[in-house]
């Protein structure tokens, strides 16, 4: 996926990619949070994904900056969901899921 940075053009594939990115954030936060602490892990995941993965993708494979920001935002939402659920912070989970839902609605409508 690193070498294929294109934003998906159909609504279903785009929505699936959005949720896939969110669950990358959930998984990595659980993995890193185990050792670093959950909120620190979420911060590492959000910043690291944006700077390392998306940064390399834009610089090396010509991905669009807007698409990279959407992907990184979805990963960040997943990281917040994981950290909030881990620490029983319902407001953080609800806010991250609401933002993810809004991103999904806008992105899918744009592709219909």
Secondary structure as GFF3:
##gff-version 3
##sequence-region A 1 112
A	DSSP	alpha_helix	11	36	.	.	.	ID=ss1
A	DSSP	alpha_helix	38	48	.	.	.	ID=ss2
A	DSSP	pi_helix	49	54	.	.	.	ID=ss3
A	DSSP	alpha_helix	55	61	.	.	.	ID=ss4
A	DSSP	alpha_helix	65	86	.	.	.	ID=ss5
A	DSSP	alpha_helix	90	111	.	.	.	ID=ss6
###
